Amino acid sequence: MDWLRDRSIAIVGCAQLPSVRRSGKTALELGADVTARLLARTGVERAQIDGLAATLANSEAGNAFWTSVMCETLGLSVGWAQVTDIGGCSVTGNIARASAAIHSGMANVVLCLAADAPSTQFSTVQSGYRQEFLDPFGYGLPVAFGLLSNAYAARHGLPEQGMARLAVAQREGALLNDHAVDVLRTPLTEQGYLDSRMIADPLRLLDCVMRCDGGNAFLVMSTERARSLGFTRFVHPIGYRERINFDARQDIDDITVTGFSDVGPAALRSAGLTASQIQSFHPYDDFFIALILQLEQIGFCATGQAERFILDTGVGRDGGLPVNTGGGQISAGQPGLSGGGVNLAEAVEQLMGTAGARQLPRADNALVTGIGVIQYGRNWGCSSALVLEAGA
């Protein structure tokens, strides 16, 4: 998608719902709520939307007609619809898919919508070898990322201080974020992180995301249309790559080598940027070890040097590379399969200059990533990288 560099596509607005535990709402209801917020915020009329790119929902996994039912719920009639099933990569992936639909003439104004209520209802069942070799042995997400952490530690040492610094920086962002889960909006120290109980050695409780309900939505159109409608602030997607089932032949012996070693550098090259030029980083953060691997494999630092990079560069709002300035999912909550939108919405708000007390002084570009589905004895199954630039 190198054509994205022509800045012909614009994200003209985003909206989020506060993340809450056990909301009692369905994903359809949450989708309706966040869409109403988005339309009120942008002034775009419902009838102008002719495309829908949606994520699946863990709480609605049995629905095989998700976009049709969502359109019915929202009162939309569209000429193009897409449902994306690559987990935490889906939200960034839908920005790329919406861009492609607009570029090809299949749609003009696309709603990219993600909503989920997994703390109210969870109905996802992953088949294949997972039911045979993962589920019976309790091989869930913490165990898998604990394995990755131990594999990394065997080569480079466990980056405890680096992860503690990330935990504190992200929690500081959550304290200023009205959309963060209420129980997470409490101060945190590095020692507080280190003292949290072990979940899957060496992963601690505060390494892990909290499941909650919520949603986010983005409106995408051509830059030409955005200007004609009077938008003066918008965000351009200028580079994107995704990789599904990285290392399919399992030729790489090191399980810490992920799809980000491919999509990160490729997305940056496509955007005409280097990692050192990125002004804020919004990585998918289901566990902090994933951020360590992303920093190294995307190219912010050398392999094994992420902890040193974090400590020397600074990852808070006043650091050399601000990371997940709204708290990320670990400190703001993970609303199921709309979780990737937590990171994307913060990046868009920063580039539009609407992040309030969290606003960075330099916000001309940002990098947002996604992670999807855990594999058995490997890393993860999907990786995505989206480069964004402020437009006017």
C-alpha positions as CSV (number, residue, x, y, z in Angstrom):
1,M,0.0,0.0,0.0
2,D,2.8,2.4,-0.9
3,W,0.2,4.7,-2.5
4,L,-0.9,5.8,1.0
5,R,2.2,8.1,1.0
6,D,0.2,10.4,-1.3
7,R,-1.9,11.4,1.8
8,S,-5.1,10.9,-0.2
9,I,-6.9,9.2,2.7
10,A,-7.9,10.9,5.9
11,I,-9.2,9.8,9.3
12,V,-11.5,12.7,10.1
13,G,-12.6,11.7,13.6
14,C,-12.7,9.1,16.3
15,A,-14.8,8.3,19.4
16,Q,-14.4,6.0,22.4
17,L,-16.6,4.7,25.1
18,P,-15.3,4.5,28.7
19,S,-14.1,1.0,29.3
20,V,-16.0,-0.6,32.1
21,R,-16.2,-4.1,33.7
22,R,-19.4,-6.0,33.3
23,S,-21.4,-3.3,31.6
24,G,-24.4,-5.6,31.0
25,K,-24.6,-4.3,27.4
26,T,-24.2,-6.2,24.2
27,A,-21.5,-5.4,21.6
28,L,-24.4,-4.2,19.3
29,E,-25.5,-1.7,21.9
30,L,-22.0,-0.5,22.5
31,G,-21.4,-0.2,18.8
32,A,-24.6,2.0,18.5
33,D,-23.4,4.2,21.5
34,V,-19.9,4.8,20.1
35,T,-21.2,5.5,16.6
36,A,-23.6,8.1,17.9
37,R,-20.7,9.8,19.7
38,L,-18.6,9.7,16.5
39,L,-21.4,11.3,14.4
40,A,-22.0,14.0,17.0
41,R,-18.3,14.7,17.2
42,T,-17.7,14.9,13.4
43,G,-21.1,16.3,12.2
44,V,-21.3,13.7,9.5
45,E,-24.8,12.4,8.9
46,R,-25.6,8.7,9.1
47,A,-26.9,8.7,5.5
48,Q,-23.5,9.8,4.3
49,I,-21.8,6.6,5.4
50,D,-21.6,4.1,2.6
51,G,-19.0,1.6,4.0
52,L,-18.6,-0.3,7.2
53,A,-15.4,-2.1,8.4
54,A,-16.1,-3.9,11.6
55,T,-14.2,-6.2,14.0
56,L,-15.6,-9.4,15.3
57,A,-16.6,-9.5,19.0
58,N,-15.7,-12.2,21.5
59,S,-19.2,-11.6,23.1
60,E,-21.0,-12.2,19.8
61,A,-18.8,-15.0,18.3
62,G,-21.7,-17.1,17.0
63,N,-23.1,-14.4,14.7
64,A,-22.2,-15.2,11.1
65,F,-23.8,-12.0,9.7
66,W,-22.1,-9.5,11.9
67,T,-21.8,-6.5,9.6
68,S,-25.4,-7.0,8.3
69,V,-26.8,-7.1,11.9
70,M,-24.6,-4.1,12.9
71,C,-25.9,-2.1,9.9
72,E,-29.5,-3.0,10.9
73,T,-28.7,-1.9,14.5
74,L,-27.1,1.4,13.4
75,G,-29.7,2.2,10.7
76,L,-27.1,2.1,7.9
77,S,-27.3,1.0,4.3
78,V,-23.9,0.6,2.8
79,G,-22.5,-0.5,-0.5
80,W,-19.4,-2.1,1.0
81,A,-18.8,-4.0,4.3
82,Q,-15.8,-5.8,5.8
83,V,-15.5,-7.9,8.9
84,T,-11.9,-8.5,10.0
85,D,-10.9,-11.5,12.2
86,I,-7.2,-10.9,13.0
87,G,-7.7,-10.2,16.7
88,G,-5.9,-7.2,18.0
89,C,-4.7,-6.3,14.5
90,S,-8.3,-5.9,13.3
91,V,-8.8,-2.2,14.2
92,T,-5.6,-1.0,12.4
93,G,-6.3,-3.5,9.7
94,N,-9.7,-1.9,9.1
95,I,-8.2,1.5,8.6
96,A,-6.1,-0.1,5.8
97,R,-9.1,-1.9,4.4
98,A,-11.3,1.2,4.5
99,S,-8.5,3.1,2.7
100,A,-8.3,0.5,0.0
101,A,-12.1,0.5,-0.5
102,I,-12.1,4.3,-0.9
103,H,-9.0,4.2,-3.1
104,S,-10.7,1.6,-5.4
105,G,-14.1,3.5,-5.5
106,M,-16.0,0.8,-3.6
107,A,-16.9,3.3,-0.8
108,N,-16.6,7.0,-0.1
109,V,-17.2,7.4,3.7
110,V,-16.3,4.4,5.8
111,L,-17.2,3.8,9.5
112,C,-14.5,1.6,11.1
113,L,-16.2,0.2,14.2
114,A,-15.1,-2.0,17.0
115,A,-17.2,-2.9,20.0
116,D,-17.0,-5.9,22.4
117,A,-18.4,-6.9,25.8
118,P,-16.3,-9.9,26.9
119,S,-16.6,-9.2,30.6
120,T,-20.4,-9.4,30.3
121,Q,-20.5,-12.4,27.9
122,F,-17.7,-14.4,26.3
123,S,-18.6,-16.9,23.6
124,T,-15.4,-17.3,21.5
125,V,-14.2,-20.9,20.9
126,Q,-10.9,-21.3,19.0
127,S,-10.7,-24.6,17.3
128,G,-7.9,-26.5,15.6
129,Y,-5.1,-27.8,17.9
130,R,-6.0,-25.4,20.6
131,Q,-8.8,-27.6,22.1
132,E,-6.4,-30.6,22.1
133,F,-3.1,-29.1,23.1
134,L,-3.7,-25.7,24.7
135,D,-7.0,-25.8,26.7
136,P,-6.5,-29.0,28.6
137,F,-3.2,-27.8,30.0
138,G,-4.2,-24.3,30.8
139,Y,-2.0,-22.9,28.1
140,G,-3.7,-19.4,28.0
141,L,-2.3,-16.0,27.3
142,P,-0.3,-15.5,30.5
143,V,1.4,-18.9,30.1
144,A,2.2,-18.2,26.5
145,F,3.7,-14.8,27.2
146,G,5.5,-16.2,30.3
147,L,7.1,-18.7,27.9
148,L,8.1,-15.8,25.6
149,S,9.5,-13.9,28.6
150,N,11.6,-16.8,29.7
151,A,12.9,-17.4,26.2
152,Y,13.9,-13.7,26.0
153,A,15.5,-13.8,29.5
154,A,17.6,-16.8,28.5
155,R,19.2,-14.8,25.8
156,H,19.3,-11.3,27.2
157,G,18.2,-11.3,30.8
158,L,14.8,-10.4,32.1
159,P,14.1,-6.7,31.4
160,E,12.4,-6.1,34.7
161,Q,13.4,-2.5,35.2
162,G,12.4,-1.6,31.6
163,M,9.0,-3.2,32.0
164,A,8.6,-1.4,35.4
165,R,9.3,1.9,33.7
166,L,6.7,1.1,31.0
167,A,4.2,0.2,33.6
168,V,4.6,3.5,35.4
169,A,4.6,5.6,32.2
170,Q,1.4,4.0,30.9
171,R,-0.3,4.3,34.3
172,E,0.5,8.0,34.3
173,G,-1.3,8.2,31.0
174,A,-4.3,6.4,32.3
175,L,-4.6,8.8,35.3
176,L,-5.4,11.5,32.7
177,N,-7.7,9.4,30.6
178,D,-11.4,9.5,31.3
179,H,-11.9,6.4,29.1
180,A,-9.7,4.1,31.3
181,V,-11.2,1.5,33.6
182,D,-11.9,3.2,36.9
183,V,-10.0,0.6,39.1
184,L,-6.8,1.2,37.0
185,R,-6.9,5.0,37.5
186,T,-4.7,4.8,40.6
187,P,-1.0,5.9,40.9
188,L,1.7,3.2,40.4
189,T,5.4,3.1,41.3
190,E,8.1,0.9,39.8
191,Q,8.3,-0.9,43.1
192,G,4.5,-1.4,43.1
193,Y,4.8,-3.1,39.8
194,L,7.7,-5.3,41.0
195,D,5.7,-6.2,44.1
196,S,2.6,-7.4,42.2
197,R,2.0,-11.1,42.5
198,M,3.3,-13.6,39.9
199,I,0.7,-15.0,37.4
200,A,2.9,-17.0,35.1
201,D,6.5,-16.7,36.2
202,P,8.1,-14.3,35.3
203,L,4.9,-12.4,34.4
204,R,3.3,-10.4,37.2
205,L,-0.3,-9.3,37.6
206,L,0.6,-5.8,36.4
207,D,2.1,-7.2,33.2
208,C,-1.4,-8.3,32.1
209,V,-4.4,-6.6,30.5
210,M,-7.8,-6.4,32.3
211,R,-10.8,-7.7,30.3
212,C,-13.6,-5.1,30.1
213,D,-16.4,-3.8,27.8
214,G,-16.1,-0.9,25.5
215,G,-15.8,0.3,21.9
216,N,-14.2,2.8,19.5
217,A,-15.0,4.1,16.1
218,F,-13.2,6.0,13.3
219,L,-14.5,7.8,10.2
220,V,-12.4,7.5,7.1
221,M,-12.8,9.2,3.7
222,S,-10.7,10.8,1.0
223,T,-8.7,13.8,1.9
224,E,-10.4,15.7,-0.9
225,R,-13.8,14.9,0.5
226,A,-12.7,15.8,4.0
227,R,-11.6,19.2,2.9
228,S,-14.9,19.7,0.9
229,L,-16.8,18.9,4.1
230,G,-14.9,21.5,6.0
231,F,-12.6,19.4,8.1
232,T,-9.4,21.2,9.0
233,R,-8.0,18.6,11.3
234,F,-7.5,15.0,10.2
235,V,-5.0,12.2,10.2
236,H,-3.4,10.4,7.2
237,P,-2.5,6.7,7.2
238,I,0.7,6.8,5.3
239,G,2.1,3.3,5.7
240,Y,0.7,-0.1,6.6
241,R,1.7,-3.8,6.7
242,E,0.4,-6.9,8.3
243,R,1.6,-10.5,8.6
244,I,-0.6,-13.5,9.3
245,N,1.1,-16.7,10.6
246,F,4.6,-15.5,10.6
247,D,7.3,-18.2,10.1
248,A,4.7,-20.7,8.8
249,R,7.4,-23.4,8.3
250,Q,8.8,-22.8,11.7
251,D,12.3,-22.3,10.3
252,I,13.3,-19.8,13.0
253,D,14.5,-21.5,16.2
254,D,14.1,-18.3,18.3
255,I,10.4,-18.1,19.3
256,T,10.9,-14.4,20.3
257,V,11.3,-13.4,16.7
258,T,7.8,-12.2,15.7
259,G,6.0,-10.8,12.7
260,F,7.1,-7.3,13.7
261,S,10.6,-8.0,12.4
262,D,8.8,-8.0,9.0
263,V,5.9,-5.6,9.2
264,G,7.5,-2.9,11.4
265,P,10.4,-2.0,9.1
266,A,8.3,-2.5,6.0
267,A,5.5,-0.1,7.2
268,L,8.1,2.5,8.1
269,R,9.8,2.2,4.7
270,S,6.5,2.5,3.0
271,A,5.8,5.7,4.9
272,G,9.3,7.0,4.1
273,L,10.3,7.2,7.7
274,T,12.8,5.5,10.1
275,A,12.1,4.4,13.6
276,S,14.1,7.3,15.0
277,Q,11.7,9.8,13.3
278,I,8.6,8.4,15.1
279,Q,7.4,10.9,17.6
280,S,5.1,8.6,19.6
281,F,4.6,4.9,19.7
282,H,1.3,3.2,20.5
283,P,2.1,-0.6,20.5
284,Y,-0.4,-3.3,21.2
285,D,0.2,-4.1,24.8
286,D,-1.5,-7.3,26.1
287,F,1.7,-8.0,28.0
288,F,4.8,-5.8,28.5
289,I,7.2,-8.4,27.1
290,A,5.4,-7.8,23.8
291,L,6.5,-4.1,23.9
292,I,10.1,-5.2,24.6
293,L,10.0,-7.4,21.4
294,Q,8.4,-4.7,19.3
295,L,10.9,-2.0,20.3
296,E,13.7,-4.2,19.1
297,Q,12.2,-5.8,16.1
298,I,10.7,-2.7,14.6
299,G,14.0,-1.0,14.9
300,F,14.0,1.5,17.8
301,C,16.9,-0.3,19.3
302,A,19.1,-3.4,18.8
303,T,18.2,-6.9,19.8
304,G,18.5,-7.3,23.6
305,Q,18.7,-3.6,24.2
306,A,15.1,-2.6,24.8
307,E,15.5,-2.2,28.5
308,R,18.6,0.1,28.1
309,F,16.6,2.0,25.4
310,I,13.7,2.5,27.7
311,L,15.8,3.7,30.6
312,D,18.0,6.0,28.6
313,T,15.4,7.4,26.2
314,G,12.4,7.7,28.4
315,V,8.9,6.5,27.4
316,G,6.7,8.9,29.3
317,R,5.1,12.0,27.8
318,D,8.3,14.0,28.3
319,G,10.6,11.2,27.1
320,G,12.3,10.7,23.8
321,L,9.7,8.2,22.7
322,P,6.4,8.6,24.4
323,V,4.7,5.2,24.6
324,N,0.9,4.5,24.9
325,T,0.2,8.0,26.3
326,G,-3.4,7.2,27.2
327,G,-2.4,4.2,29.3
328,G,-2.6,1.6,26.6
329,Q,-4.6,-1.5,27.3
330,I,-2.7,-2.6,30.3
331,S,-3.6,0.6,32.2
332,A,-6.8,1.6,30.4
333,G,-8.4,-1.8,29.9
334,Q,-8.8,-4.2,27.0
335,P,-12.3,-4.2,25.6
336,G,-12.0,-7.5,23.9
337,L,-11.5,-7.5,20.2
338,S,-11.9,-3.7,20.1
339,G,-8.8,-3.5,22.2
340,G,-6.5,-2.4,19.4
341,G,-8.7,0.7,19.1
342,V,-7.6,1.8,22.5
343,N,-4.1,2.4,21.1
344,L,-5.2,3.7,17.8
345,A,-7.7,6.2,19.2
346,E,-5.0,7.7,21.5
347,A,-2.6,8.1,18.5
348,V,-5.4,9.8,16.5
349,E,-6.3,12.2,19.4
350,Q,-2.6,13.1,19.7
351,L,-2.2,13.9,16.0
352,M,-5.4,15.9,16.0
353,G,-4.3,17.9,19.0
354,T,-7.3,16.8,21.1
355,A,-5.7,14.7,23.8
356,G,-6.2,17.3,26.5
357,A,-4.0,17.0,29.5
358,R,-2.1,14.1,27.8
359,Q,-1.3,16.2,24.7
360,L,2.3,15.9,23.5
361,P,4.2,19.0,22.4
362,R,5.4,17.2,19.2
363,A,2.7,15.2,17.5
364,D,3.3,15.1,13.8
365,N,3.4,11.4,13.3
366,A,2.8,8.1,15.3
367,L,3.2,4.4,14.9
368,V,0.4,2.0,16.0
369,T,0.6,-1.8,16.1
370,G,-1.6,-4.8,16.6
371,I,-1.2,-8.3,17.8
372,G,-3.6,-11.2,17.2
373,V,-4.1,-14.8,18.4
374,I,-1.7,-16.9,20.4
375,Q,0.0,-19.9,18.9
376,Y,1.3,-23.0,20.5
377,G,4.9,-22.8,21.7
378,R,5.6,-19.8,19.3
379,N,4.9,-16.1,19.6
380,W,1.6,-14.8,18.2
381,G,-0.2,-15.4,14.9
382,C,-0.9,-11.8,13.6
383,S,1.2,-8.6,13.6
384,S,0.3,-5.2,12.1
385,A,1.9,-1.8,11.9
386,L,0.2,1.4,10.9
387,V,2.0,4.7,10.4
388,L,0.0,7.9,10.9
389,E,0.7,11.6,10.1
390,A,-1.1,14.7,11.1
391,G,-2.9,16.5,8.2
392,A,-4.5,19.8,7.6
